[in-house]
């Protein structure tokens, strides 16, 4: 498979089940990383709950495409990647937040993620966003390699207390990297 065999397109309402299945397949990819891996599994499970955004893509991402949107990557009709954008609550109104980025393992290293980010950036510019913000756990090597390569700059690293979400001792934290990219 080559990058040219993959189609990047806007998500459609009938993609919901396939996108949720793809996202579910990501839940254990970091299970070998202490604490952060368990947090990621919890995070994916939370987003896949009946009221989570990955079970409500049309409502959360597609109902007002001047503020939010969602894209999929397909190969031979199968969804193999996804990414969403929403207004961010961390920064100002001119920042879109890149969220729910995932590319199936068999499609990594073939510029699928780069093309998904490019689709998001193009849309963000067209609706007036000036910057794109994202966050990822600092312990995860792949995203912390891919995002800087795509032009994102590390803005800050922040420790989050996760002891209230897991069976971790009080005061357990994970480091989260926050990246920003200027797109104007």
C-alpha positions as CSV (number, residue, x, y, z in Angstrom):
1,X,0.0,0.0,0.0
2,X,1.2,3.5,-0.8
3,X,0.0,6.9,0.4
4,X,-1.7,7.4,-3.0
5,X,-3.9,4.4,-2.3
6,X,-5.3,6.2,0.7
7,X,-8.2,8.6,0.3
8,X,-8.6,11.5,2.8
9,X,-12.2,12.8,3.0
10,X,-14.6,14.5,5.3
11,X,-16.3,12.1,7.7
12,X,-19.9,11.2,6.9
13,X,-22.7,10.2,9.3
14,X,-22.6,6.6,8.0
15,X,-18.9,6.4,9.0
16,X,-19.8,6.5,12.8
17,X,-19.5,2.7,13.5
18,X,-16.3,2.2,11.5
19,X,-14.6,5.2,13.1
20,X,-15.6,4.0,16.6
21,X,-14.3,0.5,15.8
22,X,-11.0,2.0,14.6
23,X,-10.7,4.2,17.6
24,X,-11.4,1.2,19.9
25,X,-8.6,-0.7,18.3
26,X,-6.2,2.0,19.7
27,X,-7.1,1.5,23.3
28,X,-4.2,-0.8,24.2
29,X,-1.4,0.5,21.9
30,X,0.4,2.0,24.9
31,X,-0.3,-0.7,27.5
32,X,3.5,-1.3,28.0
33,X,4.0,2.2,29.3
34,X,3.4,2.4,33.0
35,X,0.7,4.7,34.2
36,X,0.4,6.6,30.9
37,X,-0.7,3.5,29.0
38,X,-3.5,2.8,31.6
39,X,-4.5,6.5,31.3
40,X,-4.8,6.2,27.6
41,X,-6.9,3.1,27.7
42,X,-9.2,4.9,30.2
43,X,-9.3,7.9,27.9
44,X,-10.3,5.9,24.8
45,X,-12.9,4.0,26.8
46,X,-14.3,7.3,28.0
47,X,-14.6,8.8,24.5
48,X,-16.4,5.6,23.3
49,X,-19.1,5.7,26.0
50,X,-22.6,6.3,24.7
51,X,-22.3,10.0,25.5
52,X,-18.6,10.3,24.4
53,X,-17.6,12.3,21.3
54,X,-16.5,9.2,19.4
55,X,-20.0,7.8,19.6
56,X,-21.5,11.1,18.6
57,X,-19.3,12.3,15.7
58,X,-22.2,14.0,13.8
59,X,-23.4,15.9,16.8
60,X,-19.9,16.9,18.2
61,X,-17.9,17.4,15.0
62,X,-20.3,17.8,12.0
63,X,-23.3,19.8,13.3
64,X,-21.5,23.2,12.9
65,X,-18.6,22.8,10.4
66,X,-17.6,26.5,10.8
67,X,-16.3,25.5,14.3
68,X,-15.7,21.7,14.3
69,X,-15.0,19.0,11.7
70,X,-13.8,15.4,11.3
71,X,-11.9,13.5,8.6
72,X,-11.2,9.9,7.8
73,X,-8.5,8.1,5.8
74,X,-9.8,5.2,3.8
75,X,-8.0,2.4,2.0
76,X,-10.0,0.2,-0.3
77,X,-13.2,1.4,1.4
78,X,-12.0,0.7,4.9
79,X,-11.4,3.5,7.4
80,X,-7.8,3.4,8.5
81,X,-7.3,6.8,10.1
82,X,-9.1,9.7,11.6
83,X,-8.7,13.2,13.1
84,X,-11.0,15.8,14.4
85,X,-11.0,19.5,15.1
86,X,-12.9,21.5,17.7
87,X,-12.6,25.0,19.2
88,X,-10.1,24.8,22.1
89,X,-10.9,25.8,25.7
90,X,-7.2,26.1,26.6
91,X,-6.4,29.1,24.3
92,X,-8.2,31.8,22.5
93,X,-11.0,31.6,19.9
94,X,-8.4,31.7,17.0
95,X,-7.1,28.2,18.0
96,X,-8.6,25.0,16.7
97,X,-7.8,21.9,18.7
98,X,-6.6,18.8,16.9
99,X,-8.1,15.7,18.6
100,X,-8.8,12.0,18.1
101,X,-5.9,11.5,15.7
102,X,-5.3,7.8,15.0
103,X,-3.8,5.9,12.1
104,X,-4.0,2.1,11.9
105,X,-0.6,0.4,12.5
106,X,-0.5,-1.0,8.9
107,X,-0.8,2.5,7.5
108,X,1.8,4.2,9.6
109,X,4.9,5.5,7.9
110,X,3.0,6.2,4.7
111,X,2.1,9.9,5.2
112,X,-1.5,9.1,6.2
113,X,-1.2,11.1,9.4
114,X,0.5,14.0,7.5
115,X,-2.3,14.0,5.0
116,X,-5.0,14.0,7.7
117,X,-3.3,16.9,9.4
118,X,-3.1,18.8,6.1
119,X,-6.8,18.4,5.6
120,X,-7.5,19.7,9.1
121,X,-5.1,22.6,8.5
122,X,-6.7,23.6,5.2
123,X,-10.2,23.6,6.7
124,X,-9.0,25.5,9.8
125,X,-7.5,28.3,7.6
126,X,-10.7,28.4,5.5
127,X,-12.9,29.0,8.6
128,X,-10.6,31.6,10.2
129,X,-8.5,29.7,12.7
130,X,-5.0,31.1,13.0
131,X,-3.4,28.3,15.1
132,X,-3.9,24.7,15.8
133,X,-3.4,23.3,19.3
134,X,-3.1,19.7,20.5
135,X,-2.0,17.8,23.5
136,X,-0.5,14.3,23.9
137,X,1.0,12.4,26.7
138,X,4.7,13.1,27.0
139,X,5.6,9.4,27.5
140,X,4.4,8.4,24.0
141,X,7.2,8.4,21.5
142,X,5.3,8.3,18.2
143,X,3.0,11.4,18.6
144,X,5.9,13.4,20.1
145,X,7.9,12.6,17.0
146,X,5.1,13.1,14.4
147,X,3.7,16.4,15.6
148,X,7.0,18.4,15.6
149,X,7.8,16.9,12.2
150,X,4.5,18.3,11.0
151,X,5.5,21.8,12.2
152,X,4.0,21.8,15.7
153,X,6.0,23.5,18.4
154,X,6.0,22.4,22.0
155,X,4.4,25.2,24.0
156,X,4.4,23.6,27.5
157,X,4.5,20.4,29.4
158,X,2.1,20.1,32.3
159,X,1.6,17.4,34.9
160,X,-2.0,16.2,35.4
161,X,-3.1,14.4,38.5
162,X,-4.8,11.1,37.4
163,X,-5.3,9.5,40.8
164,X,-9.0,10.3,40.6
165,X,-9.4,8.4,37.3
166,X,-7.5,5.2,38.0
167,X,-6.6,3.0,40.8
168,X,-3.3,4.9,41.3
169,X,-2.0,6.2,44.6
170,X,-3.0,9.8,45.5
171,X,-0.8,12.3,43.7
172,X,-0.1,10.2,40.7
173,X,0.5,12.4,37.6
174,X,1.2,12.1,33.9
175,X,3.1,14.6,31.9
176,X,1.1,16.1,29.0
177,X,2.8,18.0,26.1
178,X,0.9,20.8,24.6
179,X,1.8,21.7,21.0
180,X,0.8,24.7,18.8
181,X,1.2,25.4,15.1
182,X,0.7,28.8,13.5
183,X,-1.2,28.3,10.2
184,X,-1.8,31.9,8.9
